């Protein structure tokens, strides 16, 4: 998810991933509700970190979890090591924008953008 958010071309409409994951996490149904809910919150945190310019939905009343709570829930409900991988993504290189070198970016079609 972090890679997608970093590499989405500026002229391509991707909606607001922060709002998408905020709504998804708060409205999750079974099966595996808790696991999927916390994964949605994890993606929400990635979106906030990688693309901070996207605002949350102020009209959607929900308690946004702290990063520590997301990590704890992923440890409880996710696969072994999932929380650590997510935390590495949030704190690591994914929080930085990619280089703008044209040779380093390929669009969905495979052509260099």
CORWOLIN-V82689 format. One record per residue. N is the residue number from 1. PHI is phi as a letter, one per 20 degrees, with the letter a starting at -180 (999 if undefined). OMEGA is omega in whole degrees, -180 to 180 (999 if undefined). Layout:
# CORWOLIN-V82689
n = [N N]
phi = [PHI PHI]
omega = [OMEGA OMEGA]
This chain:
# CORWOLIN-V82689
n = [1 2 3 4 5 6 7 8 9 10 11 12 13 14 15 16 17 18 19 20 21 22 23 24 25 26 27 28 29 30 31 32 33 34 35 36 37 38 39 40 41 42 43 44 45 46 47 48 49 50 51 52 53 54 55 56 57 58 59 60 61 62 63 64 65 66 67 68 69 70 71 72 73 74 75 76 77 78 79 80 81 82 83 84 85 86 87 88 89 90 91 92 93 94 95 96 97 98 99 100 101 102 103 104 105 106 107 108 109 110 111 112 113]
phi = [999 f f g f f d f g f e d f d m d f f f g f f f g f e c f d f e l g f f f f f f f f f f g f f f f f f c f f f e f e f f e f b e e f f g f f f f f f f f f d e f g n f f f f f f f f f e e f f e d f f f e g g f e c c f g f n f f e]
omega = [179 179 179 -178 178 -171 178 180 -176 -178 179 -180 177 -177 178 -176 179 178 180 -177 175 180 -179 -178 -176 -175 -175 176 174 9 178 -174 -175 179 -178 178 -178 173 176 176 178 177 176 180 176 179 178 -177 -174 -178 -176 -180 178 180 172 178 -178 -179 -180 -177 -180 175 180 -176 174 179 -180 179 178 179 179 -180 176 176 -178 -171 -175 177 176 179 -178 -179 -179 177 180 -179 176 179 -178 -174 -173 -173 -179 179 179 178 179 176 -177 177 -176 -180 -177 -176 174 179 -180 -178 -177 179 178 179 999]
